[in-house]
């Protein structure tokens, strides 16, 4: 992925989602509404805790018509809903 940097995020030593950074302007991730520093914790209600969840996330983004992301943005929980066109 050249449009974004994604790395595992941990809280209190436990997996807590994916940290997003280096989002390129105009990229798919930018259009989703993600910002540098966001931590994606769930997609469509499913938690992200392992590398398998990352692959699942990619498949859902690739094939879905709608996606709901639960994120941690600067310590606040937010939901991003996006409809593919």
PyMOL Python script that loads the backbone (N, CA, C, O; Angstrom):
from pymol import cmd

cmd.read_pdbstr("""\
ATOM      1  N   UNK A   1       0.842  -1.184   0.000  1.00  0.00           N
ATOM      2  CA  UNK A   1       0.000   0.000   0.000  1.00  0.00           C
ATOM      3  C   UNK A   1       0.881   1.239   0.000  1.00  0.00           C
ATOM      4  O   UNK A   1       1.629   1.482   0.947  1.00  0.00           O
ATOM      5  N   UNK A   2       0.788   2.006  -1.049  1.00  0.00           N
ATOM      6  CA  UNK A   2       1.599   3.207  -1.154  1.00  0.00           C
ATOM      7  C   UNK A   2       0.835   4.462  -0.747  1.00  0.00           C
ATOM      8  O   UNK A   2       1.422   5.541  -0.664  1.00  0.00           O
ATOM      9  N   UNK A   3      -0.464   4.335  -0.492  1.00  0.00           N
ATOM     10  CA  UNK A   3      -1.285   5.495  -0.153  1.00  0.00           C
ATOM     11  C   UNK A   3      -1.356   5.768   1.345  1.00  0.00           C
ATOM     12  O   UNK A   3      -1.820   6.829   1.764  1.00  0.00           O
ATOM     13  N   UNK A   4      -0.894   4.809   2.153  1.00  0.00           N
ATOM     14  CA  UNK A   4      -1.049   4.917   3.600  1.00  0.00           C
ATOM     15  C   UNK A   4      -0.063   3.983   4.289  1.00  0.00           C
ATOM     16  O   UNK A   4       0.387   2.994   3.710  1.00  0.00           O
ATOM     17  N   UNK A   5       0.263   4.311   5.528  1.00  0.00           N
ATOM     18  CA  UNK A   5       1.056   3.403   6.356  1.00  0.00           C
ATOM     19  C   UNK A   5       0.126   2.843   7.424  1.00  0.00           C
ATOM     20  O   UNK A   5      -0.548   3.596   8.127  1.00  0.00           O
ATOM     21  N   UNK A   6       0.092   1.522   7.543  1.00  0.00           N
ATOM     22  CA  UNK A   6      -0.768   0.841   8.497  1.00  0.00           C
ATOM     23  C   UNK A   6       0.115  -0.036   9.376  1.00  0.00           C
ATOM     24  O   UNK A   6       0.929  -0.810   8.872  1.00  0.00           O
ATOM     25  N   UNK A   7      -0.049   0.089  10.694  1.00  0.00           N
ATOM     26  CA  UNK A   7       0.724  -0.753  11.600  1.00  0.00           C
ATOM     27  C   UNK A   7      -0.143  -1.155  12.788  1.00  0.00           C
ATOM     28  O   UNK A   7      -1.085  -0.443  13.134  1.00  0.00           O
ATOM     29  N   UNK A   8       0.166  -2.287  13.414  1.00  0.00           N
ATOM     30  CA  UNK A   8      -0.621  -2.717  14.575  1.00  0.00           C
ATOM     31  C   UNK A   8      -0.536  -1.688  15.700  1.00  0.00           C
ATOM     32  O   UNK A   8       0.496  -1.045  15.891  1.00  0.00           O
ATOM     33  N   UNK A   9      -1.621  -1.543  16.431  1.00  0.00           N
ATOM     34  CA  UNK A   9      -1.676  -0.633  17.572  1.00  0.00           C
ATOM     35  C   UNK A   9      -1.982  -1.449  18.821  1.00  0.00           C
ATOM     36  O   UNK A   9      -2.832  -2.339  18.793  1.00  0.00           O
ATOM     37  N   UNK A  10      -1.293  -1.150  19.910  1.00  0.00           N
ATOM     38  CA  UNK A  10      -1.483  -1.868  21.178  1.00  0.00           C
ATOM     39  C   UNK A  10      -1.867  -0.888  22.282  1.00  0.00           C
ATOM     40  O   UNK A  10      -1.393   0.247  22.326  1.00  0.00           O
ATOM     41  N   UNK A  11      -2.735  -1.356  23.166  1.00  0.00           N
ATOM     42  CA  UNK A  11      -3.131  -0.584  24.336  1.00  0.00           C
ATOM     43  C   UNK A  11      -3.017  -1.516  25.539  1.00  0.00           C
ATOM     44  O   UNK A  11      -3.621  -2.588  25.557  1.00  0.00           O
ATOM     45  N   UNK A  12      -2.253  -1.114  26.529  1.00  0.00           N
ATOM     46  CA  UNK A  12      -2.013  -1.929  27.714  1.00  0.00           C
ATOM     47  C   UNK A  12      -1.486  -3.314  27.347  1.00  0.00           C
ATOM     48  O   UNK A  12      -1.833  -4.308  27.985  1.00  0.00           O
ATOM     49  N   UNK A  13      -0.640  -3.371  26.307  1.00  0.00           N
ATOM     50  CA  UNK A  13      -0.014  -4.617  25.886  1.00  0.00           C
ATOM     51  C   UNK A  13      -0.894  -5.543  25.065  1.00  0.00           C
ATOM     52  O   UNK A  13      -0.471  -6.642  24.706  1.00  0.00           O
ATOM     53  N   UNK A  14      -2.129  -5.107  24.759  1.00  0.00           N
ATOM     54  CA  UNK A  14      -3.061  -5.930  23.990  1.00  0.00           C
ATOM     55  C   UNK A  14      -3.334  -5.292  22.630  1.00  0.00           C
ATOM     56  O   UNK A  14      -3.363  -4.066  22.520  1.00  0.00           O
ATOM     57  N   UNK A  15      -3.537  -6.122  21.578  1.00  0.00           N
ATOM     58  CA  UNK A  15      -3.869  -5.567  20.262  1.00  0.00           C
ATOM     59  C   UNK A  15      -5.129  -4.701  20.352  1.00  0.00           C
ATOM     60  O   UNK A  15      -6.118  -5.094  20.971  1.00  0.00           O
ATOM     61  N   UNK A  16      -5.081  -3.524  19.730  1.00  0.00           N
ATOM     62  CA  UNK A  16      -6.199  -2.587  19.816  1.00  0.00           C
ATOM     63  C   UNK A  16      -6.505  -1.938  18.474  1.00  0.00           C
ATOM     64  O   UNK A  16      -6.994  -0.809  18.436  1.00  0.00           O
ATOM     65  N   UNK A  17      -6.229  -2.625  17.381  1.00  0.00           N
ATOM     66  CA  UNK A  17      -6.567  -2.096  16.071  1.00  0.00           C
ATOM     67  C   UNK A  17      -5.355  -1.779  15.230  1.00  0.00           C
ATOM     68  O   UNK A  17      -4.250  -2.255  15.487  1.00  0.00           O
ATOM     69  N   UNK A  18      -5.588  -0.956  14.209  1.00  0.00           N
ATOM     70  CA  UNK A  18      -4.551  -0.569  13.263  1.00  0.00           C
ATOM     71  C   UNK A  18      -4.352   0.929  13.281  1.00  0.00           C
ATOM     72  O   UNK A  18      -5.303   1.689  13.097  1.00  0.00           O
ATOM     73  N   UNK A  19      -3.123   1.357  13.503  1.00  0.00           N
ATOM     74  CA  UNK A  19      -2.798   2.785  13.485  1.00  0.00           C
ATOM     75  C   UNK A  19      -2.551   3.208  12.041  1.00  0.00           C
ATOM     76  O   UNK A  19      -1.834   2.537  11.298  1.00  0.00           O
ATOM     77  N   UNK A  20      -3.149   4.317  11.659  1.00  0.00           N
ATOM     78  CA  UNK A  20      -3.078   4.829  10.295  1.00  0.00           C
ATOM     79  C   UNK A  20      -2.233   6.097  10.284  1.00  0.00           C
ATOM     80  O   UNK A  20      -2.419   6.986  11.115  1.00  0.00           O
ATOM     81  N   UNK A  21      -1.298   6.173   9.331  1.00  0.00           N
ATOM     82  CA  UNK A  21      -0.483   7.385   9.190  1.00  0.00           C
ATOM     83  C   UNK A  21      -0.041   7.533   7.743  1.00  0.00           C
ATOM     84  O   UNK A  21      -0.213   6.633   6.921  1.00  0.00           O
ATOM     85  N   UNK A  22       0.533   8.691   7.459  1.00  0.00           N
ATOM     86  CA  UNK A  22       1.046   9.008   6.117  1.00  0.00           C
ATOM     87  C   UNK A  22       0.001   8.815   5.011  1.00  0.00           C
ATOM     88  O   UNK A  22       0.287   8.259   3.950  1.00  0.00           O
ATOM     89  N   UNK A  23      -1.201   9.285   5.290  1.00  0.00           N
ATOM     90  CA  UNK A  23      -2.282   9.181   4.302  1.00  0.00           C
ATOM     91  C   UNK A  23      -2.037  10.209   3.204  1.00  0.00           C
ATOM     92  O   UNK A  23      -1.910  11.403   3.476  1.00  0.00           O
ATOM     93  N   UNK A  24      -1.973   9.740   1.977  1.00  0.00           N
ATOM     94  CA  UNK A  24      -1.762  10.658   0.851  1.00  0.00           C
ATOM     95  C   UNK A  24      -3.062  11.379   0.511  1.00  0.00           C
ATOM     96  O   UNK A  24      -4.138  10.781   0.523  1.00  0.00           O
ATOM     97  N   UNK A  25      -2.951  12.659   0.212  1.00  0.00           N
ATOM     98  CA  UNK A  25      -4.110  13.468  -0.185  1.00  0.00           C
ATOM     99  C   UNK A  25      -4.756  12.853  -1.428  1.00  0.00           C
ATOM    100  O   UNK A  25      -4.066  12.459  -2.368  1.00  0.00           O
ATOM    101  N   UNK A  26      -6.070  12.779  -1.418  1.00  0.00           N
ATOM    102  CA  UNK A  26      -6.810  12.250  -2.565  1.00  0.00           C
ATOM    103  C   UNK A  26      -6.856  10.731  -2.626  1.00  0.00           C
ATOM    104  O   UNK A  26      -7.462  10.174  -3.541  1.00  0.00           O
ATOM    105  N   UNK A  27      -6.229  10.048  -1.674  1.00  0.00           N
ATOM    106  CA  UNK A  27      -6.223   8.587  -1.674  1.00  0.00           C
ATOM    107  C   UNK A  27      -7.572   8.047  -1.204  1.00  0.00           C
ATOM    108  O   UNK A  27      -8.410   8.782  -0.682  1.00  0.00           O
ATOM    109  N   UNK A  28      -7.753   6.763  -1.401  1.00  0.00           N
ATOM    110  CA  UNK A  28      -8.954   6.075  -0.947  1.00  0.00           C
ATOM    111  C   UNK A  28      -9.152   6.279   0.552  1.00  0.00           C
ATOM    112  O   UNK A  28     -10.274   6.511   1.003  1.00  0.00           O
ATOM    113  N   UNK A  29      -8.082   6.194   1.318  1.00  0.00           N
ATOM    114  CA  UNK A  29      -8.162   6.321   2.770  1.00  0.00           C
ATOM    115  C   UNK A  29      -8.552   7.739   3.179  1.00  0.00           C
ATOM    116  O   UNK A  29      -9.269   7.932   4.161  1.00  0.00           O
ATOM    117  N   UNK A  30      -8.085   8.714   2.435  1.00  0.00           N
ATOM    118  CA  UNK A  30      -8.469  10.098   2.669  1.00  0.00           C
ATOM    119  C   UNK A  30      -9.964  10.288   2.388  1.00  0.00           C
ATOM    120  O   UNK A  30     -10.661  10.980   3.130  1.00  0.00           O
ATOM    121  N   UNK A  31     -10.442   9.667   1.310  1.00  0.00           N
ATOM    122  CA  UNK A  31     -11.855   9.767   0.946  1.00  0.00           C
ATOM    123  C   UNK A  31     -12.751   9.083   1.968  1.00  0.00           C
ATOM    124  O   UNK A  31     -13.899   9.485   2.154  1.00  0.00           O
ATOM    125  N   UNK A  32     -12.232   8.046   2.637  1.00  0.00           N
ATOM    126  CA  UNK A  32     -12.990   7.387   3.702  1.00  0.00           C
ATOM    127  C   UNK A  32     -13.198   8.320   4.894  1.00  0.00           C
ATOM    128  O   UNK A  32     -14.113   8.121   5.693  1.00  0.00           O
ATOM    129  N   UNK A  33     -12.349   9.332   5.007  1.00  0.00           N
ATOM    130  CA  UNK A  33     -12.438  10.263   6.130  1.00  0.00           C
ATOM    131  C   UNK A  33     -11.424   9.984   7.219  1.00  0.00           C
ATOM    132  O   UNK A  33     -11.476  10.590   8.289  1.00  0.00           O
ATOM    133  N   UNK A  34     -10.494   9.064   6.955  1.00  0.00           N
ATOM    134  CA  UNK A  34      -9.460   8.763   7.939  1.00  0.00           C
ATOM    135  C   UNK A  34      -8.424   9.870   7.976  1.00  0.00           C
ATOM    136  O   UNK A  34      -8.178  10.541   6.974  1.00  0.00           O
ATOM    137  N   UNK A  35      -7.817  10.055   9.144  1.00  0.00           N
ATOM    138  CA  UNK A  35      -6.779  11.066   9.332  1.00  0.00           C
ATOM    139  C   UNK A  35      -5.550  10.406   9.940  1.00  0.00           C
ATOM    140  O   UNK A  35      -5.645   9.368  10.594  1.00  0.00           O
ATOM    141  N   UNK A  36      -4.394  11.023   9.714  1.00  0.00           N
ATOM    142  CA  UNK A  36      -3.162  10.533  10.332  1.00  0.00           C
ATOM    143  C   UNK A  36      -3.367  10.443  11.840  1.00  0.00           C
ATOM    144  O   UNK A  36      -3.871  11.376  12.465  1.00  0.00           O
ATOM    145  N   UNK A  37      -2.974   9.322  12.411  1.00  0.00           N
ATOM    146  CA  UNK A  37      -3.103   9.124  13.854  1.00  0.00           C
ATOM    147  C   UNK A  37      -4.348   8.358  14.270  1.00  0.00           C
ATOM    148  O   UNK A  37      -4.445   7.926  15.418  1.00  0.00           O
ATOM    149  N   UNK A  38      -5.310   8.178  13.358  1.00  0.00           N
ATOM    150  CA  UNK A  38      -6.501   7.395  13.686  1.00  0.00           C
ATOM    151  C   UNK A  38      -6.104   5.943  13.938  1.00  0.00           C
ATOM    152  O   UNK A  38      -5.155   5.430  13.346  1.00  0.00           O
ATOM    153  N   UNK A  39      -6.851   5.295  14.828  1.00  0.00           N
ATOM    154  CA  UNK A  39      -6.685   3.863  15.072  1.00  0.00           C
ATOM    155  C   UNK A  39      -8.001   3.187  14.697  1.00  0.00           C
ATOM    156  O   UNK A  39      -9.021   3.401  15.353  1.00  0.00           O
ATOM    157  N   UNK A  40      -7.979   2.373  13.643  1.00  0.00           N
ATOM    158  CA  UNK A  40      -9.174   1.644  13.221  1.00  0.00           C
ATOM    159  C   UNK A  40      -9.301   0.415  14.113  1.00  0.00           C
ATOM    160  O   UNK A  40      -8.426  -0.451  14.124  1.00  0.00           O
ATOM    161  N   UNK A  41     -10.408   0.349  14.867  1.00  0.00           N
ATOM    162  CA  UNK A  41     -10.590  -0.735  15.826  1.00  0.00           C
ATOM    163  C   UNK A  41     -11.603  -1.782  15.365  1.00  0.00           C
ATOM    164  O   UNK A  41     -11.516  -2.945  15.757  1.00  0.00           O
ATOM    165  N   UNK A  42     -12.555  -1.374  14.541  1.00  0.00           N
ATOM    166  CA  UNK A  42     -13.563  -2.304  14.035  1.00  0.00           C
ATOM    167  C   UNK A  42     -13.946  -1.927  12.622  1.00  0.00           C
ATOM    168  O   UNK A  42     -13.905  -0.759  12.234  1.00  0.00           O
ATOM    169  N   UNK A  43     -14.318  -2.943  11.861  1.00  0.00           N
ATOM    170  CA  UNK A  43     -14.928  -2.711  10.564  1.00  0.00           C
ATOM    171  C   UNK A  43     -16.209  -3.528  10.505  1.00  0.00           C
ATOM    172  O   UNK A  43     -16.201  -4.742  10.709  1.00  0.00           O
ATOM    173  N   UNK A  44     -17.303  -2.845  10.223  1.00  0.00           N
ATOM    174  CA  UNK A  44     -18.622  -3.470  10.175  1.00  0.00           C
ATOM    175  C   UNK A  44     -18.889  -4.313  11.421  1.00  0.00           C
ATOM    176  O   UNK A  44     -19.443  -5.408  11.327  1.00  0.00           O
ATOM    177  N   UNK A  45     -18.494  -3.802  12.586  1.00  0.00           N
ATOM    178  CA  UNK A  45     -18.769  -4.467  13.847  1.00  0.00           C
ATOM    179  C   UNK A  45     -17.798  -5.554  14.251  1.00  0.00           C
ATOM    180  O   UNK A  45     -17.929  -6.120  15.336  1.00  0.00           O
ATOM    181  N   UNK A  46     -16.818  -5.862  13.398  1.00  0.00           N
ATOM    182  CA  UNK A  46     -15.832  -6.896  13.724  1.00  0.00           C
ATOM    183  C   UNK A  46     -14.537  -6.246  14.175  1.00  0.00           C
ATOM    184  O   UNK A  46     -13.993  -5.380  13.489  1.00  0.00           O
ATOM    185  N   UNK A  47     -14.046  -6.670  15.338  1.00  0.00           N
ATOM    186  CA  UNK A  47     -12.814  -6.122  15.887  1.00  0.00           C
ATOM    187  C   UNK A  47     -11.596  -6.496  15.073  1.00  0.00           C
ATOM    188  O   UNK A  47     -11.583  -7.525  14.398  1.00  0.00           O
ATOM    189  N   UNK A  48     -10.573  -5.663  15.135  1.00  0.00           N
ATOM    190  CA  UNK A  48      -9.315  -5.903  14.430  1.00  0.00           C
ATOM    191  C   UNK A  48      -8.249  -6.148  15.496  1.00  0.00           C
ATOM    192  O   UNK A  48      -7.847  -5.227  16.207  1.00  0.00           O
ATOM    193  N   UNK A  49      -7.803  -7.385  15.598  1.00  0.00           N
ATOM    194  CA  UNK A  49      -6.845  -7.760  16.641  1.00  0.00           C
ATOM    195  C   UNK A  49      -5.637  -8.533  16.110  1.00  0.00           C
ATOM    196  O   UNK A  49      -4.636  -8.668  16.814  1.00  0.00           O
ATOM    197  N   UNK A  50      -5.719  -9.046  14.869  1.00  0.00           N
ATOM    198  CA  UNK A  50      -4.645  -9.908  14.368  1.00  0.00           C
ATOM    199  C   UNK A  50      -4.389  -9.647  12.885  1.00  0.00           C
ATOM    200  O   UNK A  50      -5.175  -8.965  12.229  1.00  0.00           O
ATOM    201  N   UNK A  51      -3.288 -10.190  12.356  1.00  0.00           N
ATOM    202  CA  UNK A  51      -3.011 -10.046  10.921  1.00  0.00           C
ATOM    203  C   UNK A  51      -4.132 -10.605  10.043  1.00  0.00           C
ATOM    204  O   UNK A  51      -4.391 -10.073   8.963  1.00  0.00           O
ATOM    205  N   UNK A  52      -4.802 -11.674  10.496  1.00  0.00           N
ATOM    206  CA  UNK A  52      -5.926 -12.207   9.725  1.00  0.00           C
ATOM    207  C   UNK A  52      -7.050 -11.188   9.615  1.00  0.00           C
ATOM    208  O   UNK A  52      -7.716 -11.102   8.584  1.00  0.00           O
ATOM    209  N   UNK A  53      -7.259 -10.422  10.669  1.00  0.00           N
ATOM    210  CA  UNK A  53      -8.284  -9.387  10.644  1.00  0.00           C
ATOM    211  C   UNK A  53      -7.939  -8.295   9.626  1.00  0.00           C
ATOM    212  O   UNK A  53      -8.826  -7.701   9.014  1.00  0.00           O
ATOM    213  N   UNK A  54      -6.644  -8.044   9.456  1.00  0.00           N
ATOM    214  CA  UNK A  54      -6.201  -7.056   8.475  1.00  0.00           C
ATOM    215  C   UNK A  54      -6.567  -7.520   7.070  1.00  0.00           C
ATOM    216  O   UNK A  54      -7.055  -6.732   6.260  1.00  0.00           O
ATOM    217  N   UNK A  55      -6.332  -8.793   6.782  1.00  0.00           N
ATOM    218  CA  UNK A  55      -6.688  -9.339   5.469  1.00  0.00           C
ATOM    219  C   UNK A  55      -8.196  -9.287   5.264  1.00  0.00           C
ATOM    220  O   UNK A  55      -8.670  -8.974   4.172  1.00  0.00           O
ATOM    221  N   UNK A  56      -8.942  -9.592   6.309  1.00  0.00           N
ATOM    222  CA  UNK A  56     -10.399  -9.503   6.264  1.00  0.00           C
ATOM    223  C   UNK A  56     -10.846  -8.084   5.946  1.00  0.00           C
ATOM    224  O   UNK A  56     -11.732  -7.872   5.117  1.00  0.00           O
ATOM    225  N   UNK A  57     -10.226  -7.112   6.612  1.00  0.00           N
ATOM    226  CA  UNK A  57     -10.522  -5.698   6.387  1.00  0.00           C
ATOM    227  C   UNK A  57     -10.329  -5.347   4.919  1.00  0.00           C
ATOM    228  O   UNK A  57     -11.187  -4.712   4.307  1.00  0.00           O
ATOM    229  N   UNK A  58      -9.210  -5.758   4.364  1.00  0.00           N
ATOM    230  CA  UNK A  58      -8.911  -5.449   2.973  1.00  0.00           C
ATOM    231  C   UNK A  58      -9.963  -6.047   2.042  1.00  0.00           C
ATOM    232  O   UNK A  58     -10.415  -5.376   1.114  1.00  0.00           O
ATOM    233  N   UNK A  59     -10.355  -7.288   2.276  1.00  0.00           N
ATOM    234  CA  UNK A  59     -11.362  -7.941   1.433  1.00  0.00           C
ATOM    235  C   UNK A  59     -12.703  -7.225   1.531  1.00  0.00           C
ATOM    236  O   UNK A  59     -13.384  -7.047   0.521  1.00  0.00           O
ATOM    237  N   UNK A  60     -13.090  -6.811   2.740  1.00  0.00           N
ATOM    238  CA  UNK A  60     -14.363  -6.111   2.900  1.00  0.00           C
ATOM    239  C   UNK A  60     -14.332  -4.756   2.210  1.00  0.00           C
ATOM    240  O   UNK A  60     -15.314  -4.349   1.589  1.00  0.00           O
ATOM    241  N   UNK A  61     -13.216  -4.061   2.317  1.00  0.00           N
ATOM    242  CA  UNK A  61     -13.105  -2.762   1.651  1.00  0.00           C
ATOM    243  C   UNK A  61     -13.160  -2.932   0.143  1.00  0.00           C
ATOM    244  O   UNK A  61     -13.746  -2.111  -0.563  1.00  0.00           O
ATOM    245  N   UNK A  62     -12.546  -4.001  -0.346  1.00  0.00           N
ATOM    246  CA  UNK A  62     -12.464  -4.244  -1.773  1.00  0.00           C
ATOM    247  C   UNK A  62     -13.819  -4.613  -2.366  1.00  0.00           C
ATOM    248  O   UNK A  62     -14.131  -4.225  -3.492  1.00  0.00           O
ATOM    249  N   UNK A  63     -14.628  -5.363  -1.612  1.00  0.00           N
ATOM    250  CA  UNK A  63     -15.851  -5.909  -2.190  1.00  0.00           C
ATOM    251  C   UNK A  63     -17.138  -5.284  -1.650  1.00  0.00           C
ATOM    252  O   UNK A  63     -18.219  -5.566  -2.167  1.00  0.00           O
ATOM    253  N   UNK A  64     -17.041  -4.457  -0.637  1.00  0.00           N
ATOM    254  CA  UNK A  64     -18.244  -3.930  -0.013  1.00  0.00           C
ATOM    255  C   UNK A  64     -18.837  -2.739  -0.718  1.00  0.00           C
ATOM    256  O   UNK A  64     -18.150  -2.011  -1.434  1.00  0.00           O
ATOM    257  N   UNK A  65     -20.147  -2.549  -0.502  1.00  0.00           N
ATOM    258  CA  UNK A  65     -20.800  -1.365  -1.037  1.00  0.00           C
ATOM    259  C   UNK A  65     -20.953  -0.314   0.064  1.00  0.00           C
ATOM    260  O   UNK A  65     -21.143   0.871  -0.212  1.00  0.00           O
ATOM    261  N   UNK A  66     -20.866  -0.768   1.311  1.00  0.00           N
ATOM    262  CA  UNK A  66     -20.899   0.130   2.461  1.00  0.00           C
ATOM    263  C   UNK A  66     -19.933  -0.391   3.505  1.00  0.00           C
ATOM    264  O   UNK A  66     -19.723  -1.598   3.625  1.00  0.00           O
ATOM    265  N   UNK A  67     -19.348   0.523   4.258  1.00  0.00           N
ATOM    266  CA  UNK A  67     -18.442   0.116   5.316  1.00  0.00           C
ATOM    267  C   UNK A  67     -18.621   1.042   6.508  1.00  0.00           C
ATOM    268  O   UNK A  67     -18.783   2.253   6.356  1.00  0.00           O
ATOM    269  N   UNK A  68     -18.588   0.454   7.693  1.00  0.00           N
ATOM    270  CA  UNK A  68     -18.643   1.223   8.932  1.00  0.00           C
ATOM    271  C   UNK A  68     -17.368   0.970   9.715  1.00  0.00           C
ATOM    272  O   UNK A  68     -17.066  -0.170  10.067  1.00  0.00           O
ATOM    273  N   UNK A  69     -16.628   2.017   9.987  1.00  0.00           N
ATOM    274  CA  UNK A  69     -15.377   1.904  10.728  1.00  0.00           C
ATOM    275  C   UNK A  69     -15.530   2.520  12.104  1.00  0.00           C
ATOM    276  O   UNK A  69     -15.994   3.653  12.231  1.00  0.00           O
ATOM    277  N   UNK A  70     -15.148   1.790  13.129  1.00  0.00           N
ATOM    278  CA  UNK A  70     -15.080   2.330  14.483  1.00  0.00           C
ATOM    279  C   UNK A  70     -13.628   2.720  14.708  1.00  0.00           C
ATOM    280  O   UNK A  70     -12.730   1.884  14.599  1.00  0.00           O
ATOM    281  N   UNK A  71     -13.399   3.985  15.021  1.00  0.00           N
ATOM    282  CA  UNK A  71     -12.028   4.459  15.176  1.00  0.00           C
ATOM    283  C   UNK A  71     -11.830   5.158  16.515  1.00  0.00           C
ATOM    284  O   UNK A  71     -12.776   5.615  17.155  1.00  0.00           O
ATOM    285  N   UNK A  72     -10.587   5.221  16.904  1.00  0.00           N
ATOM    286  CA  UNK A  72     -10.169   6.037  18.040  1.00  0.00           C
ATOM    287  C   UNK A  72      -9.404   7.208  17.427  1.00  0.00           C
ATOM    288  O   UNK A  72      -8.362   7.026  16.798  1.00  0.00           O
ATOM    289  N   UNK A  73      -9.938   8.405  17.622  1.00  0.00           N
ATOM    290  CA  UNK A  73      -9.296   9.611  17.096  1.00  0.00           C
ATOM    291  C   UNK A  73      -8.950  10.506  18.274  1.00  0.00           C
ATOM    292  O   UNK A  73      -9.818  11.134  18.880  1.00  0.00           O
ATOM    293  N   UNK A  74      -7.666  10.548  18.582  1.00  0.00           N
ATOM    294  CA  UNK A  74      -7.171  11.371  19.689  1.00  0.00           C
ATOM    295  C   UNK A  74      -7.911  11.091  20.996  1.00  0.00           C
ATOM    296  O   UNK A  74      -8.253  12.010  21.741  1.00  0.00           O
ATOM    297  N   UNK A  75      -8.154   9.795  21.261  1.00  0.00           N
ATOM    298  CA  UNK A  75      -8.779   9.400  22.512  1.00  0.00           C
ATOM    299  C   UNK A  75     -10.296   9.389  22.512  1.00  0.00           C
ATOM    300  O   UNK A  75     -10.910   9.023  23.514  1.00  0.00           O
ATOM    301  N   UNK A  76     -10.913   9.787  21.400  1.00  0.00           N
ATOM    302  CA  UNK A  76     -12.380   9.781  21.296  1.00  0.00           C
ATOM    303  C   UNK A  76     -12.814   8.689  20.326  1.00  0.00           C
ATOM    304  O   UNK A  76     -12.197   8.496  19.279  1.00  0.00           O
ATOM    305  N   UNK A  77     -13.876   7.980  20.680  1.00  0.00           N
ATOM    306  CA  UNK A  77     -14.442   6.969  19.795  1.00  0.00           C
ATOM    307  C   UNK A  77     -15.330   7.648  18.754  1.00  0.00           C
ATOM    308  O   UNK A  77     -16.177   8.475  19.091  1.00  0.00           O
ATOM    309  N   UNK A  78     -15.125   7.289  17.488  1.00  0.00           N
ATOM    310  CA  UNK A  78     -15.941   7.843  16.403  1.00  0.00           C
ATOM    311  C   UNK A  78     -16.275   6.734  15.426  1.00  0.00           C
ATOM    312  O   UNK A  78     -15.571   5.728  15.342  1.00  0.00           O
ATOM    313  N   UNK A  79     -17.353   6.927  14.691  1.00  0.00           N
ATOM    314  CA  UNK A  79     -17.751   5.984  13.648  1.00  0.00           C
ATOM    315  C   UNK A  79     -17.717   6.708  12.313  1.00  0.00           C
ATOM    316  O   UNK A  79     -18.204   7.831  12.183  1.00  0.00           O
ATOM    317  N   UNK A  80     -17.139   6.048  11.333  1.00  0.00           N
ATOM    318  CA  UNK A  80     -17.106   6.574   9.974  1.00  0.00           C
ATOM    319  C   UNK A  80     -17.902   5.605   9.114  1.00  0.00           C
ATOM    320  O   UNK A  80     -17.577   4.419   9.053  1.00  0.00           O
ATOM    321  N   UNK A  81     -18.939   6.097   8.450  1.00  0.00           N
ATOM    322  CA  UNK A  81     -19.708   5.294   7.518  1.00  0.00           C
ATOM    323  C   UNK A  81     -19.433   5.792   6.113  1.00  0.00           C
ATOM    324  O   UNK A  81     -19.469   6.994   5.847  1.00  0.00           O
ATOM    325  N   UNK A  82     -19.158   4.855   5.216  1.00  0.00           N
ATOM    326  CA  UNK A  82     -18.822   5.228   3.842  1.00  0.00           C
ATOM    327  C   UNK A  82     -19.589   4.313   2.899  1.00  0.00           C
ATOM    328  O   UNK A  82     -19.645   3.099   3.095  1.00  0.00           O
ATOM    329  N   UNK A  83     -20.178   4.916   1.874  1.00  0.00           N
ATOM    330  CA  UNK A  83     -20.911   4.153   0.862  1.00  0.00           C
ATOM    331  C   UNK A  83     -20.155   4.252  -0.453  1.00  0.00           C
ATOM    332  O   UNK A  83     -19.928   5.350  -0.961  1.00  0.00           O
ATOM    333  N   UNK A  84     -19.768   3.115  -1.001  1.00  0.00           N
ATOM    334  CA  UNK A  84     -19.061   3.082  -2.283  1.00  0.00           C
ATOM    335  C   UNK A  84     -20.009   3.430  -3.407  1.00  0.00           C
ATOM    336  O   UNK A  84     -21.181   3.053  -3.389  1.00  0.00           O
ATOM    337  N   UNK A  85     -19.493   4.152  -4.388  1.00  0.00           N
ATOM    338  CA  UNK A  85     -20.342   4.540  -5.535  1.00  0.00           C
ATOM    339  C   UNK A  85     -19.803   3.966  -6.802  1.00  0.00           C
ATOM    340  O   UNK A  85     -20.377   4.180  -7.870  1.00  0.00           O
TER     341      UNK A  85
END
""", "prot")
cmd.dss("prot")
cmd.show_as("cartoon", "prot")
cmd.util.cbc("prot")
cmd.orient("prot")
